[in-house]
Amino acid sequence: MTKRVRKLLAIGVTAATILGLAACTADPEPGSGSGAPTSQPQPGGTFTLALSTYPQRGLNPHYGASFDASQVLRNVYDSLVSADENEQFHPWLATAWTISPDGLVYDFQLRQDVTFQDGERFDAHAVKANIELARNPEYPGYSDVGVLNYSSVNTVEVVDPHHVRIALNTPRADFLSTLSGIGGAMVSPRSLSNRDSWASGEGFVGTGPFKLDKAVPGQELDFRKNPDYNWPPATASHQGPAYVDELVVKYIPEASTRAGLLESGEVDAIGTVKAEDIGLFQGISGYQYEQKGSSGSPKLLYLNVTNGPTTDKRVRQALTTGVDLNSVIQNVTRGTQDRAWSIISPQSRYFDGKYQGSNSVNIVRANTLLDEAGWRDRDSDNYRVNSAGDRLTIRVLASVPGYPEDDFLKAWQAELRQNLGVEVELKYVENALVYDLLAQNQYEAFPRQVGGLDLSLQLNRGFGSVTPDIKYGQITLGSVVAGSKLADKQVDEWLLNATTATDQDARKLWFDKVAQYVHDNAVAIPLYTDRNSAAATANVHGLHTLFDAPRNVVNGWSYDIAVDR
């Protein structure tokens, strides 16, 4: 695609969006559940939303960028571009852009009417300040976005106040994804200058449709409307300020409690509806329910290839096929989640259907594999032991799980004991402790859904070497999850090729090589797909906009939300 075509496409999207918005009068709103209102959205009022997890790393959008809970900060911060559910990119703070034929130079034309909430003008200098600070090793966001997202940036040049040029030292197929995510949030340079706020994000200022008014750590975030806002992404459904005057986000870890608050009318909407609570809202008068698949990573169980029984491929294969995952998933989630067959989500453009049905349950074969691996005998509790009398124990290290992971792991534990005579120890710790314990390497399995808007980030975080070879240049995309402790130079090279390739067919080829390697070597067990859900009263307009495309995390972005009172 030529530079001129890319520019015309970006401008065309803006024009088409504006025309579409002017003509849009269709109600009830598509994608908002069968109980959506039929009236036109009206401004005013308060929208109260209950979510499960408070931003674990505070309120700096760059520092917590890889965590789903931090996505709620999207209400305060805009990005240069936006992404839709088909992983296509659209104008936001940038009105148009061009990419050089070699994929190394990005030129962005910026809106000229945008101000930060502290009155500072948004311009090319602000873009430069944000990206360069993210690349500063002293900045807390360096670990989240500096290394993983901006390591290939050579220079950020202010061509003029409304034209910024970003030069890379190697092509990055994921660069627009980086800029579209919360890690690409634009923060007022004036507020960034306060080093004391870098870790907490307190006092940070964005250009978004809401201003953060109050934060009660672990409990609540209160936002108020930015009355000057008039620069939504091209994917939004209206122009001008947000509809609601106030947004209140309450953090309630228990899914059943959130459902009870919605039933009692104490909140207008909730995220992450537990399977047994769906029937309270789906198809019920007065409510609406919405569920969306995600292009993000499925829930995977990483098997440690460097420690304990899982160093043996036969043991890993037995763990992969020794449990009827279809049955477990159906029983635990009641069909709200689907079986994952690959490390790539079926919602992703790079998913290959050849994995469907692979690694199906085969308990006889799984038992044979464990016999062959030397775990033939049983102890007094009927657990497998080796010739030295050591019990076959799989230690699962996990962050304190929510729904449905907790129920799933307990069911998996019971099935392995019954089917294979394998003991499973579940160790739950706070997320802040997980990476220290991973480094100590005292575990055999680690369940995780890996973040990252682009698939290359997801797979690099999950399967790249912890210390990548420097010959691969500044793309230091080493695994920050490292659940399998995989350190394979061939896999690293495939991941590098997938990151730098700009052709989608070529990227799919490289991604599939990684997926096939993980499959053939039982490096990780694909568990279930990431399907996100939300419910609301019938008074809420735009329920579907709470999902952050393309991953469809329920991030609570409430610009297009309106509430009838």
ABEGO torsion letter per residue (X at the ends): XBAAAAAAAAAAAAAAAAAAAAABABOBBBGAEAABBABBBBBEEBBBBBBABBBAAEABAAAAAABAAAAAAAAABBBABBBBAAGBBBBBABABBBBBAAGABBBBBBBAABBBAAGBBBBAAAAAAAAAAAABAABAAAAAAAAAAAAABABBBBABAABBBBBBABBBAAAAAAAABAAABBBBAAAAABAAAAAAGBGBBBABABBBABBBBGABBBBBBBAABABBBAABABBEBBABABBBBBBBABAAAAAAAAAAGABABBBGBBAAAAAAABGBBGBBBBBBBBABBBBBBBBBAABEAAABAAAAAAAAAABBAAAAAAAAAGGABBBBABABBAABAABBAAABGBGBBBAAAAAAAAAAAGBABBBAAGBBBBAAGBBBBBBBBBBBBBOAAAAAAAAAAAAAAAAAGBBBBBBBBBAAAAAAAAAAGBBABBBBBBBEABAAAAAAAAABBABBBAAAEABBABBAAGAAGBBBAAAAAAAAAAAABABAAAAAAAAAAAAAAAAAAGABBBBBBBBBBBBBBAABBGAAAABBOAAGBBAGBAAABBBBX
